Amino acid sequence: MKFKSVGFVHVAESRNQGADIGQFLQQVKIIYDSQRVYELILKMHTKADDVWRERAIESLCGTPEQVLSIVRHFQRDSMLDMINPQGTTFGQKTKTDDIYPHLIRKYDVEEETFQAAFDPGMKKSMRAMHRIIFPTMQTEISEDEIFIAAGTMFWTRQSALNVPDLMNSLNAILPNMTEGYVANGGVEHVMERLFATEIIVRGRRIGEVPPAPRVLAMYFPQYQPIPENDRFWGVNFTEWTILKPLKMTGIHKPLPLSKGGLGYYDLRDKKVRKRQADLAREAGISGFIYYHYWFSGAHAPENHKVMFQSLENMLRDGEPNLPFALSWANEPWTKRWTGIGAVQETLLSQEYGDKSEWEDHFSYLLQFFTHPNYIKVNGGKPVFIIYRIGHIGPHLKPMLALWRKMAIENGLPGIHFVNTVGNFRFIDNQTAVLEKRASIDAAFHFWPQLLGSGYQICSSSSDISSIFDFEDLKKTVQAQYWGSFTGFDRRPRDNTADPIHRSVKEFGRGLACSFLFMASNVKREVTKNLYFVTAWNEWNEQATLEPDDKNGFGYLQQVKSKLSNMPRVLITSMGRGTEAAKQANVMKECDACKK
C-alpha cells in the first residue's frame, strides 16, 4: 500500500502467538528473510491499558518533531540502542520514584523498589532463554543487569536485536509462546525482559523521553470589525486601530507581507487564516486555543455571543485547519480593559444565568466539541478551558455537572475542564475551593500572568516558563499543563503599564528549560503533554509568535528547534543518568526558579 505522507507501507500478517511479542518476532523474521536492513525500528501495539498506551504513543511518536528528536539521539549517540517512554524502563533495584506512577498503581506496588516483574522464576527463565539465544555466553546475567522495557513499546536499532542469533533460536522460542493471553510467566514475558536486558548486558545504553510537548498557542480573534466594538470604540475598530499608528519605543508590529509575514490582516479573509495555520504547523505548533466569549446580564447581547465570527467562519470554510480548543474568557468588558472595573464602566456584563442558559451555552459549544479538529484527551473528552472560575462562583459546580451530563447524552465521554492559573487565583480567593467542589480536571500555567501574580518566588527576573508542578494545585486538580510566553507589554492599551520583554533567545531558553525538567520529572502525570504559549497574536499586549518587524520568524524558529531536540534521560546498569554537560549548560542559562 502507498500512503501520500510516508510512501510505501508493507503489511504482513502473522499468527497471534505470544501476543505482541510473538508477532513482533515474526515481523523481524520477515525483515531478516527479505534481507532488508533498517537502522531503526519502532515497536508499537494495541495496549489494552488506555493510559499506558497513550503515554507510549505520545512519547514515541506523538508529533513529527518528537520523532525527529528521537532519530537525532540515535544519530548522535552510537552507544544508544533503545528509547522508551518515560518511566517505563527499570530493573529490580530501580526506585519507585523513577517509575511512571500509573505502573505503580496498576501493579499495586508498595515497596520502595519495583520487584514485581522479577520474581525468582522469571529470573531463572530469563537466564535459561539467554543461554538458548546466545549459547556462547560465558557468564550468567547478573542481578544488576536484569531490566524491562515495560509495555514493550520502544524505538530500537535493528542491530540491538542481534537478529541472526535471534533467528537461529526462533524455532525454539515461538512454539512455546502462549496462545491467547496470560498475565505473566510465559515465554513472551521472558523475551519482553530480554530486549532491554541484553542491551544492558552488552554495556550499551537505553534512553527515555517524556510525552511529546504539544505546543498550543493562545489565539485572540479581535482582528475584524464587530458590532460591539463599533458601539464602544468607533466604527470598524479592531486591534490594528490601536497598534498601526502607534509610535512607541520597544513595540513590535506585524512583519509585512512583502517579507513573508502576515501584515495587518483581516480575519474575515480565509487566506489569512490558512496562512496562520501553515506558519504554526511548520513551526511544530500543535494547535490554537481560541478565546470564546459568552456574556449574560444587563449589558450582554441577546444571543450571548460576542467575537464569534472567526470561530464560526472556521467551521464553515475549514481554516485554520489546525487542532483547536476553546478558552472561555469569562470576565466583564470594561473601559479599563481589566475585567475588574466599576459597574458604571461596564461595557458587557458577565453573569451566568440559570440552567436554561447553561443548556443553550452547551448546545452552542457542541458544534465545536464534535469537530474533528477539536483537541481531546483521556479517551475523547474535549478540552474546555475556563479563564476565571472564581468569577463564576456558586454557579460553577451545577453548571459543569450539567455540561458533563449533556456531553455524555451527546455521545462524548465527558468534558476535560481546565482552569487558568494566573493572577486571578489570588484576586478570586475562592478559586481553590471551587476547583475541588466542581471537580476541575486540570489547570494550565498561564504566563505572563503567573509571573506577575506572586505565585512563584524566582531567583531572577528572567523566568519565562514552567519547570515543575505547583504543590497546592496538586490538592485540587489531577494534571497540570505547563507553559511559556514571548513577553507581555500592554502599553499600546495603557502607556503607563510596565513592559515585560523576552527576546527570541530568552524565549528559546525558556522552552529548553521546560523541556529539560519534563524529561527529568517521571512523576508528572500527563498523557497528552499540552503546553500553552502566550500567545499567537495578542499584538496589543506584545505577546506574539507571529512574525514581527523586529524578530522576524525568530519565535517560531525557537519552537521548531526546541521541539526537534527534546532532551532524554539515559538508563544504564548504574541507574538513571542524564546528559550531564548539556543539561548543566541549560541549567546555567535557566536561572531556575526556587521551589
N, C-alpha and C positions, 0 to 999 in steps of 0.2 A: 504494500500500500504506500501511496505517496501523499505526504502532507505538505501544504504550502510552507509552513513555518520551519519544518525540520528536515524536509527531503524524504528519503525512503525509510520506511519502518518495516522491519522484518518481524512477522508474527509467527511464533512457533507454539504449538500446543504440546503440553506434556502431561503425563499421568499425575493425578493427585496422590502423591505418595510422600509422606513426611511433611505434609502441609507445605508451607512456603520454602522450607529448606530443601526438600526433595526436588521440588520444581525448579528451584534455583540451580541446583547441581546439574539437573538435566539440561537447563538452558546453557550452562557453562560447557557442557559436553557438546552441544550443538555448535557453539563458538569454536571449541577445540577441533572438532571434526572438520569444520569448514576452513580451518587454518587462518581464521581471522585473528588479528591481534588488536585489541583495544587498550589504550593506555589506561583509561578509567572506566569503571563500571558502577552504575547506580543500582542498588538493590532496594526495591520497594515491594510492598504487598498490602493487601486489604486487611489491615489490622482490625480486629473486632472492637477494640477499645477506642472510642471516638477521640478522646483527649490525647491519648498516646499517638494515634495515627496522625492527627492534625499537627501535633508538635513535630513529628518526624517530617511530614511533608513541608511544613513551613521552614524548618531548619535546613533541610537538604535541597529543596528546590522551590521555595516559596516565591521567589522573584528571579528574573534573569540576572540581576546584579548579584544575588546570593550565589547562584551557580557559578558566575564568573569569579567571585571571591574564592570559592572552593577550588576551582580549577587552578587559580593562581597559587594557592597554598601548595598544591601538589607540584606545580612547576618550580616554585622557589625552594622547596624543601625535598631533596632527593631521598631523605630518610623517612618521609611521611608515607604511610601505607594505607591509612584508613581515616575517614572523617565521619563522626557520628553526631546525632542530635545531642544537644547539651544535656548533661546529667544522666546519660544512659550507658556510660562506659564505667565498669567498676570490677574490682576483684573482691575477694572475701574480706580483705582488710580495709577496703575503702570506707571512709567515714560517711555516715548518712547525710551529713551536711553537704557532701559533694554529689548527691544523687537527687534527681528530679523528684520533688515531694509527691507527685502523683504515684510514682512507683512505690514509694514507702507506704503510702496509704493502701494502695492496691494489694500489696502483699502483707499488710498488717505487721510491719517490722517495728519492733520496739527497741532493739539493741542499738548500740552506738555504731556498730558496723553492720553491713548488709551481707549476711552469710546464707540467706535462704536459697540462693541459686547454686550453692557449692556444698551440698551435703556429702558425706564420705562416699556414698555410692556413685554420685556423679563424678567426683574427682577420680575414683578408680576407673570408671568407664572412659573418662577423658584420656587418661594415660594409656589405657589399652588401645583406644582408637588412634591415638597419636602414633603408637608403635606400628599400627597397621598401615597408616598413610605414609609414615616416614620410618621405614624399617632400619635405616642406617643410623638413626639417632642413638647416641651412646649414653645419654643421661635422661633421667626422668624429669618431667615438668615439675618445677619447684612450686611451693605454695604461693610465693610472691608473683609467679608468672601466670597464674590462672586468672583469666579475665573473661568478661562477657560484653558483647555489644547488644544490650537488652533490646528486644524487639526486632533485631536483625534487619534494620533498615539503615543503610550506610552507603557512602562512596568508598571504593577501594581501587587500588591498582590491580590490574589483571595479574601482574607478576606476583602480587602478595598472596594470591590464592594457590600458588605452587601447582598450577594446573596439571602438568604432566604427572606428578606424583599422585595428585588427587584422582586423576582419571584412571590411573593404574589400579587404584583400590576401589573404584566406584562400584564394581560388581559385588564387592564385599559389604558395601555400605547400603546401597539402595534397597536390596531385598529385605533388609532388617528394619527398615523405617516403618513407622506406624501408618496403617490405613485409617484415614479419618483424623481424629484429634484426641490427644491426651495432654493433660496439663503439664506433665514433666516426666522425665525418666526415659524418654525414647531416644533412639539413635539420633534423631533430628535435633534434640536438645543438646546432645553431646557435640554435634557438629556446630551448632549455634555458638557454643562457647569456644570452640577451637578456632573459629575465624579470627577472633581478637587475640586469643592466647598465643597462637602461632606467631603473630606479629611481635608480641612482647618477648617471646622466647628468642627470636632472632635479633633482639636489641633494636628493633625498628620502632616507629612512633605512630601513635593514634592521636587524632585531633578531635575536638568538639567545637561546634558552632551553635550560637543561640538561634532562636527563630528569626527569620529574616525581618528586619525592620521594614514596616510598610509605612512609608512617609506619606502623611496626609496633610495637605495644605489648607488652612482656613481661607475661605473664599467669600469676598464681600461683593454683593450684587448691585451696588448703587452707581452704575455707570450707564444709565439710561434714564430719561425723564419719567417720573411717576406722578400721579395726581397729588399725593400728599406733599411732596416736595415743591410742586408748583404752588400750592397754597401757602406753605410755610416759608419758603425761601425765594420764590420768584419762578416764573415760567421757564421750563427747560433746565432747571437746576440739576446738576449731577456732581459727583466728586470732583470732576475736572473744573467745575466753576470756581472752586477754591484754589486748586493747585496750579492750573495753567498760567494765570497771570502773576503768580507769587514770585517775589524776588527776596530770597532769604538765604543766608549762608548755611551751607550744610544740607540743603534739601535736594534730594534727587528726584528726577522726573522720568517718565517712560522713555525708553530707547526708541528713537524714531523708526518708522517703517523702512526708511532708506538704509538703515544699518542692521536690519534683520529683527528689530523689536516689534512691539505691538502698537506703539504710538498712543495717541489719545483716542481710545476705541469707544464704540457704542455696542453694548451687549445685545442689542437687537439684531446685530449682524451675525448670522450663523458662521460666516467665515472666520470672524474674530474668535468665537468660542471654539471652533475647530483648531485654530492655531494655538490657543491656550492649552488645549488637551495635547496637541502634538509636542509642544515645548515641555510640558510636565512629563509626559511619557518618555521622551528622550532623556530626561534627567533622572529617570528611575522613580519618579513620584507616583505613588500607587493610587492616589485619588484626591478629590476635593471634599472639603467639609463646608457645605453651603449654609450660610446663616438663613434661618427661616423665621418669618415674622408673622405672628398671630396675636391680635390685640382684642380686648373686650373692655367695655366701660364707656363712660360718657363721651369720650373723645374718639373712640375707636370707630373704624368703618363698619358698616352693617354686616358685611360678609367676613369680617375679622382679618382679611388678608391684606398684607402690605408688602411691597417689593418682592412680589411673587413672579414677576414676568419672566425673568431669566430661567427660573426653575421650570416653569410650565412650558417655555419655549424648548427647553432641553427634552422634555417628554415628547413634544411634537416633532422636532426635527433631529433629535439624536445627538446634538452637540452641546457641551463637550462629551464625547464618547469616552468616558473615563469612570471608574468606580467612584461612588459618592455616598455621603451620608449627610444628615441634616443636624444642625445645631440650633435649637430654639433660642433666639436672642430675646428672652422674656424679661425685658425691663422697659419702663416707660420712656418715651422720647420726650426730651425737654429741650428748652433753648440752650441749656448749659451742656448738652451732649454727654451727660454723665449718667443718666438714669436715676439720679438721686436729687433732682431739682425740686423746688417748692411746687405746690399744687397749681398755683397760678401760672407757672411756666410750662405746664404740661401741654405737649403737642398731641401725643397719643397715649391714652390710658392703658395700663397693663393690669387688668383684673382677670379673674379666672372662671367666672360664670358658675354654672351648675352642671349636673350630669348630662343634660341635653346638649350643652355646648361642648362638653368633652367628647361626646359621641360624634358631633359634627367635625370636631378637630381631628379625631382619629380617622374618620371617613375620608377627610381630605388627605391626610398623611398616607393612607393605604396605597394610593396610586404610586407613591414613591417607594414605599416599603416593598412592593411587589415587582418593582422594575428590576430587570436582570442585572443592571449595574449597581444596584444598591448594596452597600457593604454589610455583610452578615458574619456573625461569629457563633460559636457554640452550637453547631448543628443547624444553622439557618436563621438565627434571631437577628433581625435588623438592628443596627446600632443607631440609637437616638440619643443625642446629646442635649442636655439642658444647661443653659448658661448660668442660671442663678436660681437654684432650687429653694434657697432661703426666702426668696421673694414670693414664692407660691404658698409657703406656709402650710396650714392645715389642709388645704385642698390637694396637696401633693399625693399623699397615700391613697385616698379613694380614687383619684384621677388615674394614677398609674395602675392601680389594681383593675380598673375598668378597661384600660387600654390593653393590658396583658390578656384579659378575658376576651376582648374583641379580636385581638391578634389570633388567638387560638381558634376562635369561631370562623376566622377568615383563612384558615389553613396554614398559619405561621406557628412555629413552636413557642412563640413568645416575643418579647422585645428586650434587647440588651440596653438598659438605661445607664447613661454615663453622665456623671456630674463634672462640671468645670471647676478646677481648683485654682483659685487666684485670690485677689483681694476681697472678693465678696464673701469668702469663707469667714472673714472677720467682721465685715460690715453687717452681714446677716448672721447673728450669733447662734441661731438655731440650726445651722446647716448640718452639723454632725448628727444631731438628734433626728433630723428629717431624713438624712441618708439611711440611717438604720431603720427607722419606722417604715419608710417606703420601700425598703429592700433595693436600694440603688445597687446596681451590679458592679459598677466600676467608676473610676474617676480619671481624668486626664490632667496632666500638669500644663497649665496654660501660661506660657511665657508670652510677654514680659510681665503680666500682672503678678505672677508668682514672685518675680524678683522684687517688685516694689511693695509686696504685701507684708514683709517682715516674717514670712512663713519659714524662711530658711536663713540661718546665720552662715555667712560665707567668709572665707579668708581673704578674698579680694573682690573688687568690683567688676572683674572680668567674667563673672559667672554668666553662663549662656545656655545651659542645658541640664537635663535631669541626669543624675548619676545613681540614685537609689530611691527605693520606695519610702514614703513617709510613714513613720510608725503609727501615728494617731489615725491615719487613713485606713490602716490595716484592720482597725477595730470596726469599721463601718462598711467597707467595700471589699470585694474579693479580688479585684485586679486594679492595678494602676498602670496607666499608659503614660509613657514619658514624652518629652518634647523639647523643643528649642525655639529660638526666634532670631530674626535677622536684624533686629533693632526696633526701637519704638520712639517716635518723635512726633507728638501731636501739635507741634507749633503751627502747622497750617490751619488748624482749628482754633488754637489758643496760643498766641505768641508769647504768653508768659510761662508756658509749660517747660519743664526741664527735659531735654532730649537724652535718650539712651542710644548711642550709636554702636553698631557692631560691624566691623569690617568684614570683608569676604574671608580673610584669613582667620579672624576670630570665630566666625560662624563655622567654618570648616573644623577648627579646633574643638568647638563645642560638640559637633557631631561625632568626631573621633572619640572624644571623652565619653559621651553617652554610650557609644557602641562598645568601647573598651569595658565599661562597667557592666554592660549587658552580658558580655562574654564571660565575665568572671562571677556573675551572680546566678548560681544554679538554682537558688531558692525562689527566684522570681517566677511567678506562675502566670504566664500569658501563653496562649496557643497561637493566636494571631497577634503579632507584636506591633500593634498600631502605634505610630509615632507622629505626634502632632506638631507641625511647624506653623508658627505665626509669622508671616501669613503669605498667601499667594499675591494679593493685590490690595492691601489696605494702604493705599497711597497717601492718604491724609493723616495716617499715623506712621508713615515711613516704615512699614513692616511689609516687605515685598520680596518675593522670589522672582517675579517677572523681571525681564531685562530692563536696566535703567541706564541713564546717561552718564553715570559715574563709574559703575561697576560692570557694565555690560552684562554678560551672561554668567558672571562670577559666582553668584549664589547657587544657581542651578548646577554649575560645573562642580561645586563642592559637594552637593548632594550626590551626584553621579559618582564622583571619585570615592567618597567615603562608603557608600553602599557597595561599591565594587571591590572594596578592600576591607571587608569585615575581619576583625581580629578573631583568633582562635585560642583555645586552651589545649595544651598538649598533655597526653596521658602516657606515662611510662611505668615500668615496674616500681619506680620510686613514688608514684602517685601523680597528682595533678600538678602541672607546671604552667609556665607562662612564657610568652616570647619576651624575655626579660628586658633586653635592650630597647626594643621597640616600645614596649609598654612604659618603661621608665621615661622615655622621651616624651610620650604623650602625657604622662602624669606631671612631668615638669612643666609642660605648657598649660595644663588644665587649670592650675591653681585650684585644685579640687576643693569642694565645699566640706566644711567640718560637719560631721554627723551630730 
